[in-house]
């Protein structure tokens, strides 16, 4: 468990990266570690602008993205409305 934690969180200490870049890097590591593929189902709670969703698209997995904030939910709809594997939920 300790090695996994270090592998997954090392990049969050790099101050030269934005939060969005850190999230993208961690999502790509998670895809590899968990072997996320087109048979996987992922739930993104608090999807915000969709950084995690965007990085998961290449796997072909089913994504359920939840975002309660109307402005961010509208952003998600505009970015991912044409992806049949992405299900958007505007709930608290």
C-alpha positions as CSV (number, residue, x, y, z in Angstrom):
1,X,0.0,0.0,0.0
2,X,2.8,2.4,0.8
3,X,4.4,2.0,-2.6
4,X,1.1,2.5,-4.3
5,X,0.5,5.7,-2.4
6,X,3.9,7.1,-3.3
7,X,3.5,6.2,-6.9
8,X,0.1,7.8,-7.1
9,X,0.8,11.0,-5.2
10,X,4.4,12.0,-6.1
11,X,3.3,14.5,-8.7
12,X,1.1,16.5,-6.4
13,X,4.2,18.0,-4.9
14,X,5.4,19.5,-8.1
15,X,4.6,23.2,-7.7
16,X,5.4,23.9,-11.4
17,X,2.2,22.1,-12.4
18,X,-1.3,23.5,-12.3
19,X,-4.0,21.6,-10.4
20,X,-5.5,20.6,-13.7
21,X,-2.2,19.2,-14.9
22,X,-1.8,17.3,-11.6
23,X,-5.3,15.8,-11.9
24,X,-4.6,14.7,-15.5
25,X,-1.3,13.0,-14.5
26,X,-2.9,11.2,-11.6
27,X,-5.8,10.1,-13.8
28,X,-3.5,8.6,-16.3
29,X,-1.6,6.8,-13.6
30,X,-4.9,5.5,-12.2
31,X,-5.8,4.2,-15.6
32,X,-2.6,2.2,-15.7
33,X,-2.6,1.0,-12.1
34,X,-6.2,-0.1,-12.2
35,X,-6.1,-1.4,-15.8
36,X,-9.2,0.7,-16.7
37,X,-10.5,-0.4,-20.0
38,X,-13.8,-0.5,-22.1
39,X,-15.2,-3.0,-19.5
40,X,-14.7,-0.6,-16.6
41,X,-17.4,1.6,-15.1
42,X,-16.1,4.8,-13.4
43,X,-18.0,7.3,-11.2
44,X,-16.6,10.8,-11.0
45,X,-18.1,12.7,-8.1
46,X,-17.7,16.4,-8.4
47,X,-16.6,16.2,-12.0
48,X,-16.1,20.0,-12.2
49,X,-15.0,20.9,-15.8
50,X,-14.3,17.3,-16.7
51,X,-10.5,16.8,-16.5
52,X,-10.9,13.3,-15.2
53,X,-13.6,12.5,-17.8
54,X,-11.4,13.8,-20.6
55,X,-8.5,11.6,-19.6
56,X,-10.7,8.5,-19.2
57,X,-12.2,8.8,-22.7
58,X,-9.3,7.1,-24.4
59,X,-10.1,3.9,-22.4
60,X,-13.6,3.5,-23.7
61,X,-14.9,2.9,-20.2
62,X,-18.4,3.9,-19.1
63,X,-18.2,7.1,-17.1
64,X,-20.9,8.5,-14.8
65,X,-20.0,12.1,-14.0
66,X,-21.8,13.9,-11.2
67,X,-21.6,17.7,-10.9
68,X,-24.1,19.8,-8.8
69,X,-22.9,23.2,-9.8
70,X,-25.0,24.5,-12.8
71,X,-22.2,26.4,-14.5
72,X,-19.8,23.4,-14.4
73,X,-22.6,21.0,-15.4
74,X,-23.2,23.2,-18.5
75,X,-19.5,23.0,-19.2
76,X,-19.6,19.2,-19.0
77,X,-22.7,19.0,-21.3
78,X,-20.9,21.1,-23.9
79,X,-17.7,19.1,-23.8
80,X,-19.1,15.6,-23.6
81,X,-22.6,15.5,-25.0
82,X,-21.6,13.5,-28.0
83,X,-19.9,10.7,-26.1
84,X,-22.2,7.7,-25.7
85,X,-20.1,6.3,-22.9
86,X,-20.4,9.4,-20.7
87,X,-23.5,9.9,-18.5
88,X,-23.8,13.3,-16.9
89,X,-25.8,13.8,-13.7
90,X,-26.6,17.2,-12.3
91,X,-27.4,16.2,-8.7
92,X,-26.2,17.1,-5.3
